[in-house]
């Protein structure tokens, strides 16, 4: 065996992380966030009591409060004063500002801002000074340990969402004939938050990322996730076609009669049109409810919904993607016909309430292949490698989707590395990349192949793999940080030519 291989195997044993308490989710991820966890732990301790007696709260919320009480951090009084000084008028607004702040900062323990002030959401800017205070609280309350102990709860919550969200994203992409899961360079990220008040879904667009934060609920909020994902896909298309939409602007005047239409839609016709298109697509995805969904959207002031719904019936009979077909849809909107149609609309005086049931959540049923893949991850993390390998083989013996096969090969590659078979490990990582893996497997496979190339003193190949990892949309933060850090290694620095030695 070459002299570098024992060193390589030792490095892989350290570098190979367990799959995170999240399932890779095309095009982004379904995940938990230590930053959100820390922020929510802090405000719960400081007086955030929204829906504290609701049966839909996750037990972790009460357990975390007890954890903080037991650690009695000296920063708690300062944190309480900060929280009281930044109370908001509604529970949604109060939660929203802390979610926005958490998404705009680096993770623990520093909580430094990731953006310049002009890029930070206004509600997050209002919380200036929270970073140093939260850093003190994080250390004094031993939140790093609390986060580790909370992982099984997040694993369970994420598992509930994985299959239905995957299906919702797949259905949306298939209907829109969308091959790229959004604009290049953008990312759709779902975070599960177990410490906030239940039955909230918060969305935020921040730089090139579109975030959805989901709090506990009896049933998975899959339609809300799908709604957010459709916005992520459709909003850029509406902006791209703003000039064409502007020719239909007069129709937006009808929407001003709606007493419940938000001010943002009154002032921005492109925004109004984008939401109308989202609602029209939802009506086609839920075709049996289409008439009532279109009628409700029109009554709420989204006055182009019916026109887009009719246009989608034609869209479905041709082969172009929505991105290519949308200009024709807009051009075909007949203003006179829509004038007559909108004139018949009875605008609603109040928004329809979403009824949230109080009941135990139903377990998610996984396919045999998906269950085998989940078993493989669980067994790998327990280092039961023979059983994990057998579970991977069960995946590959079935007609599983390509990304699921890629996950199995990815797991087999890690097993080969732990069993000191670097050549086989390399082949399996490369096979995983051939099978349309999800962002988690794709990015980490490139990182591992870069490490193999580094150990083999092939710096050019290593750099290419690190660059490929960084180019993966929706890659995990761990993979991105690993690639960014490791590609700066002295081992990859250009060697001086003999003339300069």
C-alpha positions as CSV (number, residue, x, y, z in Angstrom):
1,X,0.0,0.0,0.0
2,X,1.3,3.5,-0.8
3,X,2.6,5.6,2.0
4,X,-0.2,8.1,1.7
5,X,-3.1,5.6,2.1
6,X,-2.8,5.0,5.9
7,X,-2.8,8.8,6.4
8,X,-5.8,9.1,4.0
9,X,-7.8,6.5,5.9
10,X,-7.2,8.2,9.2
11,X,-8.2,11.6,7.7
12,X,-11.4,10.1,6.2
13,X,-12.4,8.6,9.5
14,X,-12.3,12.1,11.0
15,X,-13.7,13.9,8.1
16,X,-16.6,11.6,7.3
17,X,-19.5,13.2,9.1
18,X,-22.7,11.4,9.9
19,X,-25.6,12.4,7.7
20,X,-27.1,15.5,9.5
21,X,-30.4,15.4,11.3
22,X,-32.0,16.4,8.0
23,X,-32.8,14.8,4.7
24,X,-31.3,16.3,1.7
25,X,-34.1,18.0,-0.2
26,X,-34.0,18.9,-3.8
27,X,-33.5,21.7,-4.7
28,X,-32.6,22.9,-1.3
29,X,-32.8,21.2,2.1
30,X,-35.2,20.1,4.8
31,X,-33.1,20.8,7.9
32,X,-32.8,22.1,11.4
33,X,-30.8,25.1,12.3
34,X,-28.6,25.5,15.4
35,X,-28.9,29.3,15.0
36,X,-32.7,29.2,15.0
37,X,-32.6,26.8,17.9
38,X,-30.4,29.2,19.9
39,X,-32.5,32.3,19.1
40,X,-35.7,30.5,20.0
41,X,-34.2,29.1,23.2
42,X,-33.2,32.6,24.2
43,X,-36.5,34.3,23.6
44,X,-38.4,31.5,25.3
45,X,-36.3,32.1,28.4
46,X,-36.7,35.8,28.1
47,X,-40.6,35.9,28.0
48,X,-41.8,34.6,24.6
49,X,-45.0,32.9,25.7
50,X,-47.1,32.9,22.6
51,X,-49.5,29.9,22.7
52,X,-47.5,28.5,25.5
53,X,-50.5,26.4,26.7
54,X,-51.4,25.0,23.2
55,X,-51.5,21.2,23.0
56,X,-49.7,21.6,19.7
57,X,-46.5,22.8,21.3
58,X,-43.6,20.4,20.9
59,X,-42.4,19.0,24.3
60,X,-38.9,20.3,23.6
61,X,-40.2,23.8,24.2
62,X,-40.9,23.1,27.9
63,X,-37.8,20.9,28.3
64,X,-35.6,23.7,27.0
65,X,-37.0,26.2,29.4
66,X,-36.2,23.8,32.2
67,X,-32.7,23.4,30.9
68,X,-32.1,27.2,31.0
69,X,-33.6,27.5,34.5
70,X,-31.2,24.7,35.7
71,X,-28.2,26.6,34.2
72,X,-29.3,30.0,35.5
73,X,-27.3,32.1,33.0
74,X,-26.2,35.5,34.3
75,X,-27.1,37.1,31.0
76,X,-30.8,36.2,31.4
77,X,-31.9,39.5,33.0
78,X,-30.3,41.5,30.2
79,X,-32.0,39.2,27.7
80,X,-35.4,39.7,29.3
81,X,-34.9,43.5,29.1
82,X,-33.9,43.3,25.5
83,X,-37.0,41.1,24.7
84,X,-39.4,43.5,26.4
85,X,-37.9,46.5,24.6
86,X,-38.6,44.8,21.3
87,X,-42.1,43.5,21.7
88,X,-44.3,43.6,18.5
89,X,-47.9,44.1,17.9
90,X,-48.8,40.5,16.9
91,X,-47.4,37.0,17.7
92,X,-46.5,36.6,14.0
93,X,-44.6,39.8,13.8
94,X,-42.8,39.1,17.0
95,X,-41.7,35.6,15.8
96,X,-41.0,37.0,12.4
97,X,-38.4,39.5,13.5
98,X,-36.4,36.9,15.4
99,X,-36.6,34.4,12.5
100,X,-35.4,37.1,10.1
101,X,-32.5,37.9,12.5
102,X,-31.5,34.3,12.9
103,X,-31.4,33.7,9.2
104,X,-29.2,36.8,8.6
105,X,-26.4,35.9,11.0
106,X,-23.7,33.2,11.3
107,X,-24.2,30.3,13.6
108,X,-23.1,30.0,17.2
109,X,-21.1,30.8,19.1
110,X,-20.4,34.3,17.5
111,X,-23.8,35.1,15.8
112,X,-22.1,37.8,13.6
113,X,-24.1,39.3,10.7
114,X,-23.7,37.6,7.3
115,X,-24.6,40.7,5.4
116,X,-24.1,44.4,5.1
117,X,-26.8,46.5,6.8
118,X,-28.5,47.4,3.5
119,X,-29.0,43.7,2.8
120,X,-30.5,42.8,6.2
121,X,-34.3,42.7,6.5
122,X,-35.8,45.8,8.3
123,X,-37.3,43.6,11.1
124,X,-33.9,42.1,11.8
125,X,-32.1,45.4,11.8
126,X,-34.5,46.4,14.7
127,X,-32.7,43.8,16.8
128,X,-29.3,45.5,16.8
129,X,-27.2,44.5,19.7
130,X,-28.7,41.0,20.1
131,X,-25.6,39.2,18.8
132,X,-23.2,39.8,21.7
133,X,-26.0,39.2,24.2
134,X,-27.0,35.9,22.5
135,X,-23.3,34.8,22.4
136,X,-23.1,35.3,26.2
137,X,-26.4,33.4,26.7
138,X,-25.3,30.6,24.4
139,X,-22.2,30.0,26.4
140,X,-23.7,30.3,29.9
141,X,-26.7,28.2,29.1
142,X,-24.6,25.4,27.5
143,X,-26.8,25.5,24.4
144,X,-24.2,23.5,22.4
145,X,-25.0,20.6,24.7
146,X,-28.8,21.2,24.6
147,X,-28.6,21.3,20.8
148,X,-27.0,17.9,20.7
149,X,-29.6,16.4,23.0
150,X,-32.4,17.9,20.9
151,X,-31.3,16.1,17.7
152,X,-33.6,13.0,18.1
153,X,-36.6,15.4,18.3
154,X,-35.6,17.2,15.1
155,X,-34.9,13.9,13.4
156,X,-38.4,12.8,14.1
157,X,-40.0,16.1,13.0
158,X,-38.0,16.2,9.8
159,X,-38.9,12.6,9.0
160,X,-42.6,13.6,9.1
161,X,-42.0,16.2,6.4
162,X,-39.5,14.4,4.1
163,X,-41.8,12.3,1.9
164,X,-44.7,14.7,1.6
165,X,-42.5,17.7,0.9
166,X,-40.4,15.7,-1.6
167,X,-43.6,14.8,-3.4
168,X,-44.9,18.4,-3.3
169,X,-41.7,19.7,-4.8
170,X,-41.6,17.0,-7.4
171,X,-45.3,17.7,-8.4
172,X,-44.6,21.4,-8.7
173,X,-41.5,21.0,-10.8
174,X,-43.2,18.4,-13.0
175,X,-46.3,20.6,-13.6
176,X,-44.2,23.7,-14.4
177,X,-41.8,21.5,-16.5
178,X,-39.1,23.1,-14.5
179,X,-35.7,21.3,-14.9
180,X,-33.5,23.5,-12.8
181,X,-35.5,24.0,-9.5
182,X,-35.4,27.7,-9.8
183,X,-33.0,30.4,-11.0
184,X,-29.3,29.5,-11.1
185,X,-27.5,30.5,-7.9
186,X,-30.7,30.6,-5.7
187,X,-31.5,28.2,-2.9
188,X,-34.8,27.0,-1.4
189,X,-34.3,26.1,2.3
190,X,-36.8,24.6,4.8
191,X,-36.0,24.8,8.5
192,X,-38.0,23.0,11.2
193,X,-38.3,25.0,14.4
194,X,-39.6,23.1,17.5
195,X,-39.2,25.9,20.0
196,X,-41.6,28.5,18.6
197,X,-45.4,28.8,19.0
198,X,-47.2,26.1,17.0
199,X,-48.9,26.4,13.7
200,X,-46.7,29.1,12.1
201,X,-45.1,29.1,8.7
202,X,-42.7,31.9,8.1
203,X,-41.1,32.7,4.7
204,X,-38.3,35.1,4.0
205,X,-36.3,35.9,0.8
206,X,-32.8,36.9,1.8
207,X,-30.1,37.6,-0.8
208,X,-30.1,34.5,-3.0
209,X,-31.9,32.3,-0.5
210,X,-35.6,31.6,0.0
211,X,-36.3,30.4,3.5
212,X,-39.3,28.6,4.9
213,X,-39.5,28.1,8.7
214,X,-42.1,25.7,10.0
215,X,-43.2,25.4,13.7
216,X,-44.9,22.4,15.3
217,X,-48.4,21.4,14.0
218,X,-50.7,18.4,14.3
219,X,-50.4,17.8,10.5
220,X,-47.4,18.6,8.3
221,X,-48.0,22.0,6.7
222,X,-47.2,20.7,3.2
223,X,-49.5,23.0,1.3
224,X,-47.9,26.0,2.9
225,X,-44.4,24.6,1.9
226,X,-45.7,24.0,-1.7
227,X,-47.1,27.6,-1.8
228,X,-43.7,29.0,-0.7
229,X,-41.9,26.8,-3.3
230,X,-44.2,28.0,-6.0
231,X,-43.4,31.6,-5.1
232,X,-39.7,30.7,-5.2
233,X,-40.1,29.4,-8.8
234,X,-42.7,31.9,-10.1
235,X,-41.8,35.3,-8.6
236,X,-38.5,35.6,-10.6
237,X,-40.6,34.8,-13.8
238,X,-43.1,37.6,-13.0
239,X,-40.2,40.0,-12.5
240,X,-38.6,38.9,-15.7
241,X,-41.9,39.6,-17.6
242,X,-42.7,42.8,-15.8
243,X,-42.7,44.9,-19.0
244,X,-45.3,42.6,-20.6
245,X,-47.4,42.6,-17.4
246,X,-47.3,46.3,-17.3
247,X,-49.5,46.4,-20.5
248,X,-52.2,44.7,-18.4
249,X,-51.8,47.1,-15.4
250,X,-55.2,48.6,-15.8
251,X,-56.7,45.3,-14.6
252,X,-55.0,45.9,-11.3
253,X,-57.2,48.9,-10.6
254,X,-60.1,46.5,-9.9
255,X,-58.1,44.9,-7.1
256,X,-58.1,48.2,-5.2
257,X,-61.8,47.5,-4.3
258,X,-60.8,44.6,-2.2
259,X,-60.9,45.6,1.5
260,X,-58.5,42.8,2.5
261,X,-55.8,43.1,-0.1
262,X,-52.4,43.8,1.4
263,X,-50.9,47.2,0.6
264,X,-47.9,45.5,-1.1
265,X,-50.2,44.1,-3.8
266,X,-52.0,47.4,-4.2
267,X,-48.8,49.2,-4.9
268,X,-47.0,46.5,-7.1
269,X,-48.9,45.1,-10.0
270,X,-46.1,42.6,-10.8
271,X,-46.4,41.3,-7.3
272,X,-50.1,41.0,-7.6
273,X,-49.8,39.2,-10.9
274,X,-47.2,36.8,-9.5
275,X,-49.5,35.8,-6.6
276,X,-52.4,35.4,-9.0
277,X,-50.3,33.0,-11.0
278,X,-49.2,31.1,-7.9
279,X,-52.8,30.7,-6.9
280,X,-53.8,29.6,-10.4
281,X,-51.1,26.9,-10.4
282,X,-52.3,25.7,-7.0
283,X,-55.8,25.4,-8.4
284,X,-54.5,23.2,-11.2
285,X,-52.4,21.0,-8.8
286,X,-55.6,20.6,-6.8
287,X,-57.8,20.3,-9.8
288,X,-60.8,18.8,-8.0
289,X,-61.0,22.0,-6.0
290,X,-60.1,24.4,-8.8
291,X,-63.4,26.3,-9.1
292,X,-63.6,27.1,-5.4
293,X,-59.9,27.9,-5.2
294,X,-60.1,30.3,-8.2
295,X,-63.2,32.0,-6.8
296,X,-61.6,32.4,-3.4
297,X,-58.5,34.0,-4.9
298,X,-60.5,36.4,-7.0
299,X,-62.6,37.4,-4.1
300,X,-59.4,38.2,-2.1
301,X,-58.3,40.6,-4.8
302,X,-56.0,38.4,-6.9
303,X,-57.8,39.4,-10.0
304,X,-55.7,37.7,-12.6
305,X,-56.1,34.2,-11.1
306,X,-59.0,33.2,-13.4
307,X,-57.2,34.4,-16.5
308,X,-54.1,32.5,-15.6
309,X,-56.1,29.4,-14.7
310,X,-57.7,29.4,-18.2
311,X,-54.3,29.9,-19.8
312,X,-52.8,27.0,-17.8
313,X,-55.4,24.7,-19.4
314,X,-53.7,25.5,-22.7
315,X,-50.2,25.4,-21.2
316,X,-50.9,21.8,-20.1
317,X,-51.4,20.7,-23.7
318,X,-48.0,21.8,-25.0
319,X,-44.4,21.0,-24.2
320,X,-42.7,24.2,-23.2
321,X,-41.8,25.1,-19.6
322,X,-43.7,27.8,-17.8
323,X,-40.6,29.9,-18.0
324,X,-40.8,29.9,-21.8
325,X,-44.6,29.9,-22.1
326,X,-45.4,32.7,-19.7
327,X,-44.9,35.6,-22.2
328,X,-47.6,34.0,-24.4
329,X,-49.9,33.6,-21.4
330,X,-49.5,37.3,-20.5
331,X,-50.0,38.4,-24.1
332,X,-53.2,36.4,-24.5
333,X,-54.9,38.0,-21.5
334,X,-57.9,39.8,-23.0
335,X,-58.4,43.0,-21.1
336,X,-62.1,43.5,-22.2
337,X,-63.0,39.9,-21.3
338,X,-61.2,40.2,-17.9
339,X,-62.9,43.6,-17.3
340,X,-66.3,41.8,-17.6
341,X,-65.2,38.8,-15.5
342,X,-63.7,40.9,-12.6
343,X,-66.7,43.2,-12.6
344,X,-68.8,40.2,-11.4
345,X,-66.5,39.4,-8.4
346,X,-67.9,39.9,-4.9
347,X,-64.8,40.9,-2.9
348,X,-64.5,39.2,0.5
349,X,-64.7,41.4,3.6
350,X,-62.4,39.1,5.6
351,X,-59.8,36.5,4.9
352,X,-60.8,32.9,5.2
353,X,-59.5,31.4,8.4
354,X,-57.3,28.3,8.2
355,X,-58.6,25.8,10.7
356,X,-55.8,24.0,12.5
357,X,-56.9,20.6,14.0
358,X,-55.9,19.5,17.4
359,X,-54.9,15.9,17.0
360,X,-52.0,13.5,17.1
361,X,-49.8,13.6,14.0
362,X,-50.1,10.7,11.6
363,X,-46.9,8.7,10.9
364,X,-45.4,9.1,7.4
365,X,-45.4,5.9,5.3
366,X,-42.2,5.5,3.4
367,X,-41.7,3.3,0.3
368,X,-39.7,0.1,0.8
369,X,-36.6,1.7,-0.9
370,X,-36.9,4.9,1.1
371,X,-37.2,3.0,4.3
372,X,-34.2,0.9,3.4
373,X,-32.2,4.1,2.7
374,X,-33.3,5.6,6.1
375,X,-32.3,2.3,7.8
376,X,-28.9,2.5,6.1
377,X,-28.2,6.0,7.5
378,X,-29.3,5.0,11.0
379,X,-27.2,1.8,10.9
380,X,-24.2,3.7,9.5
381,X,-24.4,6.3,12.3
382,X,-24.4,3.4,14.8
383,X,-21.3,2.0,12.9
384,X,-23.1,-1.2,12.2
385,X,-21.4,-1.4,8.8
386,X,-22.5,-4.9,7.7
387,X,-26.2,-4.1,8.4
388,X,-25.8,-0.7,6.8
389,X,-24.3,-2.3,3.7
390,X,-27.2,-4.8,3.5
391,X,-29.7,-2.0,3.7
392,X,-28.0,-0.2,0.9
393,X,-28.2,-3.3,-1.2
394,X,-31.9,-3.5,-0.5
395,X,-32.3,0.0,-2.0
396,X,-30.3,-1.0,-5.1
397,X,-32.3,-4.2,-5.6
398,X,-35.5,-2.3,-6.1
399,X,-36.7,0.1,-8.8
400,X,-35.8,3.1,-6.7
401,X,-35.6,6.7,-8.0
402,X,-32.1,7.7,-9.1
403,X,-31.5,10.1,-6.2
404,X,-32.3,7.3,-3.8
405,X,-29.9,5.0,-5.6
406,X,-27.3,7.8,-5.4
407,X,-27.9,8.0,-1.6
408,X,-27.2,4.2,-1.3
409,X,-24.0,4.4,-3.3
410,X,-23.0,7.5,-1.2
411,X,-23.5,5.4,2.0
412,X,-21.6,2.5,0.5
413,X,-18.7,4.8,-0.3
414,X,-18.5,6.0,3.3
415,X,-18.6,2.4,4.5
416,X,-15.7,1.5,2.1
417,X,-13.7,4.4,3.5
418,X,-14.2,3.3,7.1
419,X,-13.2,-0.2,6.1
420,X,-9.9,1.1,4.6
421,X,-10.8,0.6,0.9
422,X,-10.0,4.0,-0.6
423,X,-10.0,2.7,-4.2
424,X,-13.5,1.3,-3.8
425,X,-14.6,4.3,-1.9
426,X,-13.6,6.6,-4.8
427,X,-15.5,4.4,-7.3
428,X,-18.6,4.5,-5.2
429,X,-18.5,8.3,-4.7
430,X,-18.2,8.7,-8.5
431,X,-21.1,6.3,-9.1
432,X,-23.2,8.3,-6.7
433,X,-22.5,11.5,-8.8
434,X,-23.7,9.7,-11.9
435,X,-27.1,9.1,-10.5
436,X,-28.5,12.7,-10.1
437,X,-27.9,12.8,-6.3
438,X,-29.6,15.3,-4.0
439,X,-27.5,18.4,-3.1
440,X,-26.3,16.8,0.2
441,X,-24.8,13.7,-1.5
442,X,-23.6,15.6,-4.5
443,X,-21.6,18.3,-2.6
444,X,-20.1,15.9,0.0
445,X,-19.1,13.4,-2.7
446,X,-17.1,16.1,-4.4
447,X,-15.5,17.0,-1.1
448,X,-14.5,13.4,-0.4
449,X,-13.1,13.0,-3.9
450,X,-11.1,16.2,-3.4
451,X,-9.6,14.7,-0.2
452,X,-8.7,11.5,-2.0
453,X,-7.1,13.6,-4.8
454,X,-5.2,15.6,-2.2
455,X,-3.9,12.5,-0.6
456,X,-2.8,11.2,-4.0
457,X,-1.0,14.6,-4.5
458,X,-3.3,15.5,-7.5
459,X,-3.9,19.1,-6.5
460,X,-5.5,20.0,-9.8
461,X,-8.2,17.3,-9.4
462,X,-8.7,18.2,-5.8
463,X,-9.3,21.9,-6.6
464,X,-11.8,20.9,-9.3
465,X,-13.8,18.8,-6.9
466,X,-13.8,21.5,-4.2
467,X,-15.0,24.0,-6.8
468,X,-17.7,21.6,-7.9
469,X,-18.9,21.2,-4.3
470,X,-19.2,24.9,-3.9
471,X,-21.2,25.1,-7.1
472,X,-23.9,22.8,-5.9
473,X,-27.2,24.6,-5.3
474,X,-28.6,23.7,-1.9
475,X,-25.4,22.1,-0.6
476,X,-25.3,21.7,3.1
477,X,-23.5,24.4,5.1
478,X,-21.0,21.8,6.3
479,X,-20.0,20.8,2.8
480,X,-19.6,24.4,1.7
481,X,-17.5,25.3,4.7
482,X,-15.3,22.1,4.3
483,X,-14.7,22.9,0.6
484,X,-13.9,26.6,1.3
485,X,-11.5,25.8,4.2
486,X,-9.8,22.7,2.7
487,X,-9.1,24.2,-0.7
488,X,-6.9,26.8,1.1
489,X,-4.6,24.0,2.3
490,X,-0.9,24.4,1.7
491,X,-1.0,21.0,0.0
492,X,-3.0,22.5,-2.8
493,X,-0.9,25.7,-3.2
494,X,0.9,26.0,-6.6
495,X,4.4,24.6,-6.4
496,X,7.2,27.0,-7.3
497,X,8.9,26.3,-10.6
498,X,12.6,25.2,-10.5
499,X,13.7,28.6,-11.8
500,X,12.4,30.3,-8.6
501,X,13.8,27.8,-6.1
